[in-house]
Amino acid sequence: MKKRQKILLPLLLAASSLIFVFGNFPAQESAAEQFEKALYYEDVQGDLQKAIGLYEQILKQFPENREIAAKAQLHIGLCYEKLGKEEAEKAYEHVIKEYADQIEIAKEARTRLEVLNASNSQAQLDRAESLIFRKIEIPGQNVSTHLVRLSPDGKKILCLDSLDETGKYGLFVVNLASGQKRLLVDGVTPQTYIFFDWSPDSKNIVYKHGRSELRVVSVEGGESKTLWSSDNPKDSIYSPDWSWDGRNILFVIANPEEEVGKMAVIPSSGGEPRIVVIIGYDEGDNYPQVSPDGKSIVGQRMKDGNWDIYIWTIDGNQKIRLTEHPAVDSQPYWSPDGRFIVFMSDREKTEDLWAIPVQGIQPAGAPVRITRNLGKNVRLTNFTASGVLTMFMFQEGMSDDLFVLKVDPLSGEAQDRFRPFANYPTPLSSTWSPDGSLLAYTSRKGDVRLPGIFISEGRDKDEKEIPVPNHMALNIEWARDGQYLIFPGWDPERRLGIFRVSLKDFRIEALLLGDKYEQGFKGAFVNLRWLSQASVFSVEKLAEGNKIREVYQMDEDGQNIHLVTDQIVADRWTWPSPDGKHLIYQENMKEHKVWSLEENKQIATLTRFPDGKQLKWPVWSPDGLQIAYIDDKQLKVFSTQEKTSRVLVEAGENSEIGVPWGCGQEWSPDGRLIAYVIQNNSYGSKPHFELWIVPALGGTPRKVSDAPSSHPVLGGISWHQSGKMITVQGKTAEFESRTFEHWTMENFLPKK
């Protein structure tokens, strides 16, 4: 028996050793097997997303196996590089930083990163040197509209232009060589033909008629043909795009009631449209484009509050997210050879033109920047058949800038001249922080976009944009602690409400939510104002065709909101008093009236303007007991206690009190002075704007300053709470409209 035990003991020890070895071996083998499996999906199957998922699983399960983990991280970068995504660079950088001990793998990652950077830099340099910009000159024509489209053959333009002085417009075709201009469709409004497109042979035009009808007309003129008309009165159609083979037309049917947008295809000869893609009304793109082979659609789509580029197959069975970046990727267009999709993006903090190579519906490489800082005021419009990209550029004719003037707080005398403070603020949006150190305002920055929110100390380098992505801010106010900005508007899902954004971490939260946005602003909250004497916010809700205004008040934390009155019938703004007891409102575009919120009734009519005469805005005294307003050529003050008015200033023969828009007078913070604008018409054909002050109790008016020479038209006066500054908004020219230029871009896409 003992001999048997001696024999068994080594066997048991050997067996236990084997158990120990094999008990640890599966972890090593499992990592290797999983890596081989991921390689199979990457190299053989070509399923790069599946491979990335397996590589990421290795990193989670086997972090201690640094060799295989480093390889997995490297191959994540290789997969992203094949997908044409910027995450490739981050993946390679992660290898270099976290797996430096894996020398050969880190070296390969460094090599791939250098190749990517060199390739991108050289490609951008080559394109920058070779691309050609040309302005489209229209012989004998002065067309200033964004509604211009170059024909696929590059020989003609289609444009909307006025017929006469009656306000009617026509759709014209212009020969660029001869300047000959032919009317195709007459008697339309500018809004009717926002959407039109050329046939690929440059012989016909498809256009939107009315709200929801597609028509086709020959460039030679003649009767137009109706392709399709919706029988749903809620439908609107957008952006018809003629396929490159000429057989089909892609367009969008949007229905806000159903909350959907439908991409539809209809034969160019007419018939019933076929719905190919359905997306949410608030996330869809109204400007999709058909691929050159007619098999796919490219467009932009908002997902999780972010705009990216997507491709859908024409049968609606497949969807590819072509870009995935926190920046706004927009305006995608397919190159005529089908090899690239160009788009605009602000991923480098400027509005740049990018291109991504594609094979079919799949990305075939990383996005590359074509040219930097093309500009926020540029809109791509299409490609010609030869690969020329067309675009238009617009300039704001009425450029608003904010200026500040230092004044003596006691006398109101100027201590300097007007100095620039901020560019392009939205009129009447600026508001000082409670401590007076920062000015917050909204601005579109000269672009057609939702207004952004900015804060500034008054120097360009100090200006900071507060990110409120895809939120609409109608106006802004400061929370009393200075840590938040509060604004009425809507969120990315277009839910109306009142929101606040933290200046510390930019977190946005809803203080109050209402219904979804509808055309016409029904149910919207507007005109948020801090009432200093009452220590509450006032805000209005639009109801019943925007005529009825429900007035609410809420505490300084945005809580405890309650209805004050629902009896105000106003067609424009209302102005609540600082003590929260009265309100001025505008009725029938002709009268300013005063409403007592305590008695819930009208108590006075300030002034009535004749038809066609613009009402000039009133302003409350700091204590809320008086109103400074302009009645024809007089500056008057109304007392809510005595319900009587008195004249402070009367304009001379060649002058006028007030401004063409907004507020033309303002009380000093202590209520002793009133600043106001005089339009002096004795200098010639253009008014000369001047800033004046007058004692609120009466006395001799004094000129404070002329308007800035660069922005001679004044408006929007505001007095800083310290009494030491007055801000105004200045325009470059009175009533000057936008100007548009149309350009082409050639020789910019990579040759290989």
VENKADA-V867354 format. One line per field, one symbol per residue. phi: phi as a letter, one per 40 degrees, with the letter a starting at -180 (. if undefined). psi: psi as a letter, one per 20 degrees, with the letter a starting at -180 (. if undefined). burial: 1 if it has 16 or more other C-alpha atoms within 10 Angstrom, else 0. A space follows every 50 residues. Layout:
phi=???
psi=???
burial=???
This chain:
phi=.cccccccdccccccccccccccccdccccccccccccdccccccgcccc cddccccccccbcccccccccccccccccccccgbccdccccccccccbc ccdccccccccccccccccccccccdcccbcbbbcccbdgbbcbaccbbc cdcgbbbbacaccaccgcbbcbbbccccgcbbccbbgbbdccbcbaaccc cgbbbbacbgcabbbbbcccghccbccabccccccbbbfcbccccgcbbc abbbbcccfbbbcbbbdcchhccbcbabbcdcbcbcbcbccdcgcabbab acbfgbcbcbbbcccgcbbbccbaaccccafcbccdcgcbbcacabcbgb cbcbabcbbgbbcbiccbccacfchccbbcbibcccgccbabbbbccbcc bbbbbcbccccgccbabcbcbacfccdgbcaccdcgcbbbabacfgbcac ccbbbachbdcccbcccbdfbbbcabaccccgcbbbaciacdcgccibbb bcccbgcbbccabbcccbdggdgccbfcbcbcccfacbabbcafggccbc bbbacccgbfcaccabbcbbbbcbbccccgbbacabbffbbbbbbccccf acbabcabccdgcccbccaccdcgbbbcabbfbbcbbbbcccfbbbccbb cccbaachbcagcbaaccdcgcbbcabbcccccicbcbcbbbbadcchic cbccaccdccbcbcagcabcccgcabbbbbbcacfcccbbbbbbbbfbcd cb
psi=ghhghhghghghggghggggghhhhhgghgggghghgghghghghjnhgg ggggghhghghlhinhghgggghghgggghghikqiigghgghhghghlh hnghghggghghggggggggggghgghhhhqppppopopjqmonqimppp qhijirqpqpqqgajijqrqoqppphgijppppgprlrrhhhlhorqqqh jkirppqppbhlppqpqqiiaaqqppgqpqjoiiqqqqmpopqhijhrpp rpopohgilqpppqpqqiirapqpphpprqhijrpjlqqqqhijirpqrq qppkjpprpqpqqhijhqppohqnqiroprlqppqhijhqpqrqqkikir oqprqpqqodjqqjrqpqpgqqlhqikppqhrqrhjjppqrqpqpohnop qpqqppqpighjqpjarpqqgqqkqppkiqpqqhijhqpqrqqikjrnrq prpqqqijqghipppopmpkqpohrqqpqhijiqppqqcrahjkpqaprq ppigjkppqphppbrqpqpijpjqprlpppohhilrqqqqppqmkjgpop pqqqrijjrlpqpgqkipoqicrqoqqhijhrppqppkjhqpqppohgil rpiqpgqpqrpippppqrqqqhijiqpprpndjqprppphgikrqqpgqp qagkrqparhqbpjqqqqhijhqpqrppoojjibhpqopqprqqphiqap qppgqqqphhmioqrlpppqiijiqpqqpqqhqpkprqqqqprqpqliqq h.
burial=00000000000000000000000000000010011001101100000100 11011111100000000111111111111111111111101111110010 01001100110110000001001100110000000101000011111111 11010111111100000011111111000011111001110011111111 01011111101111111110000001101000001111111111000111 11111100011111111101001011110111111111111101011111 11001111111111000010111110011111111101111111110000 11111111001011111111110101111111111011111111011111 11111110100111001101111111111111100001111111111001 11111111000010011101111111111001011111111111111111 11000001011010011000111111111110011111111110011111 11110101001001110111100111111111111110111111111000 01010111000000111111110111111111011111010000100111 10001111110111111110111111111110000011111111110000 00111111001111111111101111111111110000011111101110 00
